[in-house]
Amino acid sequence: MSSRKGAGYNSDSLGTSGGKKVISPLDHVRDSFAQFIKDTSDSPENKLKKFKKDIMDAIVASSQALAADPPDPQLALTKAKEAETQMKALQDFITSKNVEELEFKTYKYTVLMQLADAYKANTNYDEAIHRYERLLKDHEYPNQFMAYLEIGNINMALGKYEDAVKNYNMGINYLKPEHNRFKARFNHACGVAQICLGQYHLALSSFETAMRVDPSIKTGFNLVLCHAILSSTEDMREAYKGLLGVKPVTTISDLQESDVLGNQLHVERREQVRLVMLTSRLVASKSDKDWQEAYDFVLQRLKQSKFPEATGEFEIAYSLAHLNHRNADKAIEILRQIRKKDPALMALAATNLSFLYYLEQDYENANKYAQMALDHDKYNAQALVNKGNCLMQSNHEDEARDQYLEAIGVEADCVEALYNLGVVSKMMGQYEEALQVFEKLNRIIPKAPEVAFEISDCYEKAGFNTNAIEWLHRLINIQPKDPAIWRRLGAIWDRDQNEAQAFQCYTESYKYCPSDIDVIQWLGSYFRKKQSYDQALKFFERASELAPKQPRYLMMVASCHRNMDQKQEALTTYEKVMQLDPNNKQCLEHLIKLTTEMGLSAKADYYQRLYKDLMERIAIMQQEEMEAQQQQGQDDTPMGFQPQQFGNDDFRRPQDNVMNFGNQRENVVAPDLNVDANANGMVQNARAGEGDGNMWDDVDIDLPD
């Protein structure tokens, strides 16, 4: 037989023969130990530990929320308030239990500082200042200088620079001799506030103190700025030497060996190199002698410094300086040297070389170096833009469009690519696509006059004059004193037969540019049409002064005199026209009629003879021209084909006819590109036009004589 139960001890099975449980002597010991554990967990010491742990957990969570990327200020404030709640509970517990707690004030200071920082991060500056001031009222608080620093920073954010300086100086008074780093930080912050107040001498002193106590690149940069405003070139250069003597946060070898902190080290290094580059360009731009001497001084100092990356970038800036001084050959030479000796900067140099050759209208080399930059880095948006510009100059609009689209794919907010894509689309007649591109660009740079003009131009070419007028009004809000904008707006109103609006726009244009002969001509014609001949006469006389060799304006002047019954003045003006153009048929007709009316028979006969001779010469010339055309037709026409006879007007060349727009291709040139060496020397922004600063189309108004 086998047992149905497993062998082993079972406490529940202990019992008497009557089935009652047997009482063990260990039960009492077990119950006593459980009670001891319960009493220990409820002890004041354990409750204090729990309060402290909860407080520190909330503070750590709040700090982590502020240090997150991106920060979460709302979560940080919530956790800081939880810490404050726990701190108040701890304070009540200590008071009720009459427990002595020496660390309570430390926790209190920590909670108040974290809560103030959280309020500051949420831009609730009043509450933040209230917490900082609570810390300052407690004279036992050991780090009162930090509260003064934070209050000063809040005043800086609020634009209260005088209060900021006051708090920074108060904080300096609480610093101990060993707080060198904090002393430099306070002096630097104080110097920045003094610059905002225009107190450059005081700022200079503050930055010098900071550099003497604990030098840094940022402080050295601000010190050079102050010297550039106040001091001589030598003092500025001495400050620049001090900046280059600052030990970098990290070296090139440290960057190569770094692992976990590598990204942060790279960010700090790039920021230092950026400040060194800005300072170098500032020092190079200030020279008492030759400008090249200043650039050579800076270049030599950079080569001896611990910032080799800045050396290559400054050489590119040096090449751009040669370009600014109209020495493109030297600029190209420097960039070629950079490309050969520094592979890291090869793409950057090639991009700038492409840009320079483009400016020189050497499109073959511009295309060559743009392609070279793309071979090195196919995701170089600036090189793609340069490549597209070269293709557009070669009339390969489709390929240029693809390059701009690729550049936008690499860098979605590349304004050069967006602008040029819009221009190409407009050239190809794709006005809807061009409008989409320009409107997107307008959202990125909303106050760019070039973009507003292009949008208006697209609407006008697409036949939406109402929208074109709306965007021209927006353009006027950006540049209210540009006469070309008013002239263009007036031309649109004139085509819409709204003379009142056109007159207002042309009047505004004339006010800002009284030498625009097209505007003067339109206004003169307007007044002549309204039979205000005295007003029209003023404008036509002005036009004849601006274009003294153009007989048409003198003819207008004479016409006004005749309509005002000033026959002698009209006769004198017509005679001036004859001196300019003896073969002016219309002028002779007017002279014959006018002298007859004035009873000057001798002059009338004289002009009649001139008119007869002129008509005979015209007839002979027409006969000779017709015979020459017939002879040419016989030589060029196959057997049996008779050439068609045309009138004289039909032989005018299309470019001679100012009203012929049908078969002429719009001459829209890719925008010039500017290079900003501060931003790695890359192409930075687009500028509309053809390099002469006039971005507007001319409006040619042909008035009848």
C-alpha positions in Angstrom: 0.0 0.0 0.0 1.2 3.6 -0.7 0.4 6.9 1.0 -1.9 9.4 -0.7 -0.2 12.3 1.0 3.3 13.5 0.6 5.7 13.0 3.4 6.9 16.1 5.4 6.0 18.5 8.1 2.7 20.4 8.0 2.0 22.8 10.8 -1.7 22.8 10.0 -1.8 19.0 10.6 -0.7 19.4 14.2 -3.6 18.7 16.4 -5.0 16.6 19.1 -6.9 13.4 18.5 -10.0 15.5 18.8 -9.0 17.6 15.8 -8.0 20.8 17.7 -4.8 22.7 16.8 -1.8 22.4 19.0 -0.4 25.8 20.3 3.3 26.2 19.5 5.5 28.1 21.9 7.1 30.0 18.8 3.8 31.8 18.0 4.4 34.3 20.7 7.9 35.1 19.5 6.6 35.5 15.9 3.9 38.0 17.0 6.4 40.0 19.1 8.8 40.3 16.2 6.0 41.6 13.8 5.0 44.2 16.4 8.6 45.3 16.7 8.9 45.7 12.9 5.7 47.8 12.9 6.8 50.0 15.7 10.2 50.6 14.0 8.7 51.6 10.6 6.4 54.1 12.4 9.3 55.7 14.2 10.1 59.4 13.7 13.5 58.6 12.2 12.0 56.4 9.5 9.3 58.9 8.7 12.0 61.7 8.4 13.9 59.5 6.0 10.8 58.9 3.9 10.1 62.7 3.7 13.6 63.4 2.7 13.6 60.7 0.0 10.3 62.0 -1.5 11.6 65.6 -1.5 14.8 64.6 -3.3 13.0 62.4 -5.8 10.8 65.3 -6.7 13.7 67.7 -7.0 15.7 65.3 -9.2 12.6 64.8 -11.5 12.2 68.5 -11.8 15.9 69.1 -12.6 15.8 66.3 -15.2 12.7 67.9 -16.9 14.6 71.2 -17.2 17.7 69.5 -18.5 15.8 67.4 -21.1 16.0 68.0 -24.8 13.7 69.7 -25.4 13.0 70.9 -21.8 9.7 70.3 -20.2 9.1 73.4 -18.0 5.6 72.5 -17.0 6.6 69.1 -15.7 9.6 70.7 -13.9 7.2 73.1 -12.1 4.8 70.3 -11.2 7.6 68.2 -9.6 9.0 71.3 -7.8 5.6 72.0 -6.3 5.4 68.4 -5.1 8.8 68.9 -3.5 7.4 72.0 -1.8 4.4 70.1 -0.5 6.6 67.4 0.9 8.8 70.0 2.5 5.8 71.6 4.3 4.7 68.2 5.5 8.2 67.6 6.8 8.1 70.9 8.6 4.7 70.1 10.2 5.9 66.7 11.3 9.0 68.1 12.9 6.9 70.7 14.8 4.3 68.2 15.9 6.8 65.6 17.1 9.2 68.1 18.4 12.0 66.3 16.6 15.4 67.9 16.1 16.3 67.9 12.4 19.6 69.7 11.5 19.3 69.1 7.7 15.8 70.7 7.3 17.1 74.1 6.3 19.3 72.5 3.6 16.3 70.8 2.1 14.3 74.0 2.4 16.9 76.0 0.5 17.1 73.3 -2.2 13.4 73.2 -2.7 13.0 77.0 -2.9 15.8 77.3 -5.4 14.4 74.5 -7.6 10.9 76.0 -7.4 12.2 79.4 -8.3 14.2 77.9 -11.3 11.0 76.2 -12.5 9.0 79.4 -12.3 11.7 81.1 -14.2 11.7 78.4 -16.9 7.9 79.0 -17.3 8.5 82.8 -17.6 6.6 83.4 -14.4 9.2 85.9 -13.2 7.2 87.4 -10.4 6.9 84.1 -8.6 10.5 83.2 -9.3 11.7 86.5 -7.8 9.5 86.0 -4.8 11.2 82.6 -4.1 14.7 84.1 -4.6 14.0 86.9 -2.3 12.8 84.5 0.4 16.2 82.9 0.2 17.9 86.3 0.5 15.9 87.1 3.6 17.4 84.1 5.4 20.8 85.2 6.3 21.9 81.6 7.1 21.5 80.7 3.4 25.1 80.0 2.3 24.8 80.8 -1.4 23.1 84.2 -1.5 25.2 85.2 -4.5 23.4 82.6 -6.6 20.0 84.2 -5.8 21.4 87.6 -6.8 22.7 86.1 -10.0 19.3 84.6 -10.9 17.4 87.8 -10.1 19.9 89.7 -12.3 19.3 87.3 -15.1 15.5 87.8 -14.8 16.0 91.5 -14.9 18.0 91.1 -18.1 15.2 89.1 -19.7 12.8 91.8 -18.7 15.0 94.6 -20.1 15.7 96.1 -16.7 19.4 96.5 -17.3 20.1 98.9 -14.4 18.4 96.5 -11.9 20.4 93.7 -13.4 23.7 95.5 -12.8 22.6 96.3 -9.3 21.9 92.7 -8.5 25.1 91.4 -10.1 27.2 93.9 -8.0 25.3 92.8 -4.9 26.1 89.2 -5.7 29.8 90.0 -6.1 29.9 91.3 -2.5 28.9 87.8 -1.2 31.6 86.0 -3.1 34.5 84.4 -1.2 38.1 84.7 -2.4 38.1 81.1 -3.7 35.1 81.8 -6.0 37.1 82.9 -9.0 34.9 81.2 -11.5 31.8 82.8 -10.1 33.5 86.2 -9.9 34.3 86.0 -13.6 30.7 84.9 -14.4 29.3 87.9 -12.4 31.6 90.4 -14.1 30.8 89.0 -17.5 27.0 89.2 -16.9 27.5 92.7 -15.5 29.5 93.7 -18.6 26.7 92.5 -21.0 24.1 94.5 -19.1 26.4 97.6 -19.2 26.7 97.2 -23.0 22.9 97.2 -23.2 23.0 100.5 -21.3 25.6 101.9 -23.6 28.1 102.1 -20.8 31.0 100.8 -22.8 33.8 102.0 -20.5 32.3 100.2 -17.5 31.6 97.1 -19.6 35.3 97.1 -20.7 36.4 97.2 -17.1 34.0 94.3 -16.2 35.2 92.1 -19.0 38.9 92.9 -18.2 38.3 91.7 -14.6 36.6 88.6 -15.8 39.4 87.8 -18.2 42.0 88.4 -15.5 40.2 86.1 -12.9 39.0 83.3 -15.2 39.5 83.8 -18.9 37.0 82.4 -21.4 36.4 82.7 -25.2 33.0 84.4 -24.7 34.4 87.0 -22.4 37.4 87.6 -24.6 35.0 88.1 -27.6 33.0 90.8 -25.7 36.2 92.4 -24.6 37.4 92.8 -28.2 34.0 94.3 -29.1 34.4 97.0 -26.5 38.0 97.7 -27.6 36.7 98.0 -31.2 34.3 100.7 -30.1 36.5 102.6 -27.6 40.1 101.9 -28.1 42.9 102.0 -30.6 43.8 99.2 -33.0 46.7 98.1 -30.8 44.6 97.7 -27.7 42.1 95.7 -29.7 44.8 93.4 -31.0 46.2 92.9 -27.5 42.7 91.8 -26.4 42.6 89.5 -29.4 45.9 87.9 -28.4 44.4 87.3 -25.0 41.4 85.6 -26.5 43.6 83.2 -28.6 45.6 82.4 -25.5 42.5 81.0 -23.7 42.7 77.2 -23.2 40.0 75.6 -25.4 37.3 73.5 -23.6 38.6 70.5 -25.5 41.4 69.8 -28.0 41.2 68.0 -31.4 42.7 64.9 -29.9 40.1 64.9 -27.1 37.3 65.1 -29.7 38.7 62.0 -31.5 39.0 60.0 -28.2 35.6 61.1 -26.8 32.8 58.7 -26.8 29.8 59.3 -24.5 30.3 63.1 -24.3 31.5 63.4 -27.9 28.4 65.3 -29.2 28.5 67.8 -26.4 32.2 68.4 -26.8 31.7 68.9 -30.5 29.0 71.5 -29.8 31.1 73.4 -27.4 34.1 73.3 -29.7 32.1 74.6 -32.7 30.7 77.5 -30.6 34.3 78.5 -29.6 35.5 78.3 -33.2 32.5 80.4 -34.2 33.4 83.2 -31.7 37.0 83.0 -32.7 36.0 83.5 -36.3 33.8 86.4 -35.6 36.5 88.1 -33.5 39.1 87.4 -36.2 37.0 89.1 -38.9 36.3 92.1 -36.6 40.0 92.6 -35.9 40.9 92.1 -39.6 38.3 94.8 -40.6 40.0 97.4 -38.3 43.2 98.7 -39.6 45.1 101.9 -39.4 47.2 100.9 -42.5 46.6 98.7 -45.4 43.7 96.3 -45.1 45.8 93.3 -46.2 48.2 94.0 -43.3 45.3 93.5 -40.8 44.2 90.2 -42.5 47.8 88.9 -42.5 48.2 89.8 -38.8 45.1 87.8 -37.9 46.0 84.9 -40.2 49.4 84.5 -38.6 48.0 84.6 -35.1 45.4 82.0 -36.0 48.1 79.7 -37.4 49.9 79.9 -34.0 46.7 79.3 -32.0 44.9 76.2 -30.8 42.1 76.6 -33.3 43.3 75.2 -36.6 39.7 74.9 -37.9 39.3 78.7 -37.7 42.4 79.2 -39.9 40.9 77.6 -43.0 37.6 79.4 -42.5 39.5 82.7 -42.1 41.4 82.1 -45.3 38.1 81.8 -47.1 37.0 85.1 -45.5 40.3 86.6 -46.7 39.4 85.6 -50.3 36.0 87.3 -49.9 37.8 90.4 -48.7 39.8 90.4 -51.9 36.5 90.1 -53.7 35.1 93.1 -51.9 38.1 95.1 -53.0 37.4 94.1 -56.6 40.3 91.6 -56.8 38.5 88.5 -58.0 41.7 86.9 -59.4 43.4 87.0 -56.0 40.2 85.6 -54.3 40.1 82.7 -56.8 43.9 82.0 -56.2 43.4 81.8 -52.4 40.4 79.5 -52.8 42.4 77.2 -55.1 45.2 77.0 -52.6 42.7 76.1 -49.9 41.2 73.4 -52.0 44.5 71.8 -52.6 46.0 71.9 -49.1 43.0 71.3 -47.0 40.8 68.4 -48.0 38.3 69.1 -45.2 37.6 72.5 -46.7 37.7 71.4 -50.4 33.9 71.3 -50.8 33.6 74.7 -49.1 36.3 76.2 -51.3 34.9 74.7 -54.5 31.4 76.1 -53.7 32.8 79.6 -53.3 35.0 79.2 -56.4 31.8 78.3 -58.3 30.1 81.4 -57.0 33.0 83.7 -57.9 33.3 82.3 -61.4 29.5 82.8 -61.7 29.9 86.4 -60.8 32.7 86.7 -63.4 30.3 85.2 -65.9 32.7 82.4 -66.5 29.9 79.8 -66.4 32.1 76.9 -67.6 34.4 77.1 -64.6 31.4 77.9 -62.3 29.8 74.7 -63.4 33.1 72.8 -63.1 33.6 73.8 -59.4 30.0 73.3 -58.6 30.2 69.7 -59.8 33.5 69.3 -57.9 31.8 70.3 -54.7 28.9 67.9 -55.4 31.3 65.1 -56.1 32.8 65.6 -52.6 29.4 66.1 -50.9 26.2 65.4 -53.0 24.1 66.8 -50.2 25.6 70.3 -50.4 22.6 72.5 -50.9 24.6 75.6 -51.8 26.6 73.7 -54.5 23.3 72.4 -55.9 22.1 75.9 -56.2 25.2 77.0 -58.0 24.9 74.1 -60.3 21.3 75.0 -61.0 22.3 78.6 -61.7 24.9 77.5 -64.3 22.3 75.3 -66.0 19.8 78.1 -66.1 22.4 80.3 -67.8 22.8 77.6 -70.4 19.0 77.6 -71.0 18.6 74.2 -69.5 15.6 75.2 -67.4 14.3 71.7 -66.7 17.7 70.5 -65.4 18.1 73.6 -63.3 14.7 73.1 -61.8 15.7 69.5 -60.8 18.8 70.9 -59.1 16.8 73.4 -57.1 14.3 70.7 -56.1 17.2 68.5 -54.9 18.7 71.4 -52.9 15.3 71.9 -51.3 15.1 68.2 -50.5 18.5 68.5 -48.7 17.6 71.8 -46.9 13.9 72.5 -46.9 14.4 76.2 -46.0 17.1 76.9 -48.5 15.9 80.4 -49.6 18.3 80.5 -52.6 16.9 77.2 -54.0 13.3 78.3 -53.4 13.8 81.7 -55.0 15.5 80.3 -58.0 13.0 77.5 -58.4 10.2 80.1 -58.5 12.1 82.1 -61.1 12.7 79.1 -63.3 9.0 78.1 -63.0 8.0 81.6 -64.0 10.3 81.5 -67.0 8.8 78.2 -68.1 5.3 79.7 -67.9 4.3 77.6 -64.9 2.9 80.5 -62.9 0.8 78.3 -60.5 3.9 76.4 -59.4 5.9 79.6 -59.2 3.3 81.1 -57.0 3.3 78.1 -54.6 7.1 78.4 -54.3 7.2 82.1 -53.7 4.3 82.0 -51.2 6.2 79.3 -49.2 9.3 81.5 -49.4 7.2 84.5 -48.2 6.3 82.5 -45.1 10.0 82.0 -44.4 11.1 85.5 -45.1 7.9 87.5 -44.9 9.3 91.0 -45.5 11.6 90.3 -48.5 10.6 92.8 -51.2 12.0 90.6 -54.0 9.6 87.8 -53.0 6.6 90.1 -52.9 7.5 91.5 -56.3 7.8 88.1 -57.9 4.4 87.0 -56.5 2.9 90.2 -58.0 4.6 89.6 -61.3 3.4 86.0 -61.5 -0.2 87.1 -60.9 0.1 89.8 -63.5 1.5 87.4 -66.1 -1.2 84.9 -65.3 -3.8 87.7 -65.9 -4.9 88.1 -62.3 -4.5 91.9 -62.0 -6.5 92.2 -58.8 -4.0 89.8 -57.0 -1.1 91.6 -58.6 -2.3 94.9 -57.3 -2.8 93.5 -53.8 0.8 92.2 -53.7 2.2 95.5 -55.0 0.4 97.2 -52.2 2.1 94.8 -49.8 5.4 95.6 -51.4 4.7 99.3 -51.0 4.2 98.7 -47.2 7.7 97.2 -47.2 9.3 99.9 -49.4 6.9 102.9 -49.5 9.4 105.3 -51.2 10.4 103.1 -54.1 9.3 105.0 -57.3 9.5 101.9 -59.5 6.8 100.1 -57.4 4.5 103.1 -57.8 5.2 103.3 -61.5 4.5 99.6 -62.0 1.2 99.8 -60.0 0.2 102.8 -62.1 0.8 100.9 -65.3 -1.5 98.1 -64.2 -4.2 100.6 -63.2 -3.7 102.3 -66.6 -4.2 99.0 -68.5 -7.4 98.5 -66.5 -8.5 102.0 -67.7 -8.6 103.3 -64.1 -7.1 106.7 -64.8 -7.8 108.1 -61.3 -5.8 105.3 -59.5 -3.1 105.4 -62.2 -2.7 109.1 -61.8 -2.3 108.8 -58.1 0.4 106.1 -58.4 2.3 108.0 -61.1 2.2 111.1 -59.0 3.7 109.2 -56.1 6.4 107.8 -58.3 7.2 111.3 -59.6 7.4 112.6 -56.1 10.2 110.1 -55.2 11.9 110.2 -58.6 11.3 113.4 -60.6 13.8 112.3 -63.3 11.9 109.2 -64.5 11.1 110.2 -68.1 8.4 107.5 -68.6 6.5 108.7 -65.6 6.9 112.4 -66.7 5.6 111.5 -70.2 2.6 109.7 -68.8 1.6 112.6 -66.5 2.1 115.1 -69.3 -0.2 113.0 -71.6 -2.8 112.7 -68.8 -3.0 116.5 -68.3 -3.1 117.0 -72.1 -6.0 114.6 -72.3 -7.8 116.5 -69.5 -7.1 119.7 -71.5 -5.0 121.1 -68.6 -2.3 122.3 -71.1 -0.5 124.4 -68.6 0.1 121.4 -66.3 1.0 119.2 -69.3 3.5 121.8 -70.5 5.4 121.6 -67.2 5.9 117.9 -67.6 6.8 117.9 -71.3 9.3 120.7 -70.7 10.8 118.6 -67.9 11.0 115.7 -70.3 12.7 117.8 -73.0 15.3 118.9 -70.4 16.1 115.3 -69.5 16.2 114.1 -73.1 17.3 117.2 -75.1 18.1 115.1 -78.2 14.7 113.6 -78.5 12.4 115.6 -80.8 9.2 114.0 -79.6 9.2 115.8 -76.3 9.7 119.2 -78.0 6.8 118.3 -80.3 4.7 117.8 -77.2 5.8 121.2 -75.8 4.9 122.9 -79.1 1.5 121.1 -79.2 0.7 122.5 -75.7 1.7 126.0 -76.8 -0.6 125.8 -79.8 -3.5 124.6 -77.7 -2.9 127.5 -75.4 -2.9 129.8 -78.4 0.7 130.7 -77.8 1.7 130.6 -81.5 5.0 132.4 -81.3 6.3 130.0 -78.5 5.0 127.0 -80.6 6.8 128.3 -83.7 10.1 128.7 -81.8 9.8 125.2 -80.4 9.0 123.7 -83.8 12.1 125.4 -85.3 14.2 123.8 -82.5 12.8 120.4 -83.6 13.9 121.1 -87.2 17.4 121.9 -86.0 17.5 118.4 -84.3 15.7 116.5 -87.0 15.6 118.3 -90.5 13.7 115.3 -92.0 10.8 115.4 -89.5 7.8 115.2 -91.7 5.2 115.9 -89.0 7.1 118.9 -87.8 7.2 120.4 -91.3 3.5 119.9 -91.6 2.8 121.8 -88.4 5.2 124.6 -89.4 3.5 125.1 -92.7 0.1 125.2 -91.0 1.2 127.5 -88.2 3.1 130.0 -90.3 0.1 130.2 -92.6 -2.1 131.0 -89.7 0.3 133.6 -88.4 0.5 135.3 -91.9 4.2 134.5 -92.3 4.0 133.8 -96.0 7.7 133.8 -96.6 8.3 131.2 -94.0 5.3 129.2 -95.1 6.7 129.1 -98.7 10.1 128.1 -97.3 8.8 125.2 -95.3 6.5 124.2 -98.2 9.6 123.8 -100.4 11.4 121.8 -97.7 8.4 119.6 -97.3 8.2 119.0 -101.1 11.9 118.1 -101.3 11.5 115.8 -98.3 8.6 114.0 -99.9 10.5 113.6 -103.2 13.4 112.1 -101.3 11.1 109.7 -99.4 9.5 108.6 -102.7 12.9 107.9 -104.3 14.1 105.9 -101.2 10.9 103.9 -101.2 11.2 103.1 -104.9 14.9 102.1 -104.5 14.0 99.9 -101.5 11.1 98.2 -103.4 13.4 97.5 -106.4 16.1 96.1 -104.1 13.5 93.8 -102.5 12.1 92.7 -105.8 15.7 91.9 -107.1 16.4 90.0 -103.9 13.2 88.1 -104.3 14.1 87.1 -107.8 17.5 85.8 -106.7 16.2 83.9 -103.7 12.8 82.7 -104.9 12.4 79.3 -106.8 11.0 79.2 -110.3 7.4 80.2 -110.4 7.2 81.8 -107.0 6.3 85.6 -106.9 7.4 87.4 -103.8 4.7 89.1 -101.8 4.8 92.9 -101.5 4.9 94.3 -98.0 4.4 97.7 -96.6 7.2 99.7 -95.0 5.9 98.9 -91.5 6.2 95.2 -92.0 9.9 95.4 -92.4 10.5 96.6 -88.9 12.5 94.3 -86.8 10.6 92.8 -83.9 13.1 94.3 -81.4 12.4 97.8 -82.9 8.7 97.5 -82.1 8.2 98.4 -78.4 4.7 97.0 -78.4 5.7 93.6 -79.7 5.8 91.2 -76.7 4.5 88.1 -78.4 7.6 86.2 -79.4 10.1 87.8 -77.1 11.4 85.6 -74.3 11.5 87.3 -70.9 15.0 88.1 -69.8 15.0 86.8 -66.3 18.4 86.2 -64.8 19.1 84.0 -61.8 19.6 86.0 -58.7 23.1 87.0 -57.6 24.2 85.1 -54.6 26.0 86.5 -51.6 28.5 84.5 -49.5 28.6 85.0 -45.7 31.8 83.7 -44.4 30.4 83.7 -40.9 28.2 80.8 -41.9 31.0 78.6 -43.2 31.6 80.8 -46.2 28.6 79.3 -47.9 26.1 81.0 -50.2 23.6 82.5 -47.9 21.0 84.7 -49.6 19.5 85.5 -52.9 19.1 89.0 -54.4 16.8 89.6 -57.4 17.9 91.5 -60.4 20.7 91.5 -62.9 23.4 93.1 -60.6 22.5 96.7 -61.3 20.1 97.0 -58.3 17.0 97.6 -60.5 14.7 94.7 -60.0 11.7 96.2 -61.7 10.6 95.9 -65.3 10.5 99.1 -67.3 7.1 100.5 -68.4 7.3 102.0 -71.9 4.5 104.4 -72.6 4.3 105.5 -76.2 2.3 108.7 -76.4 1.0 110.0 -79.7 2.5 113.2 -81.0 
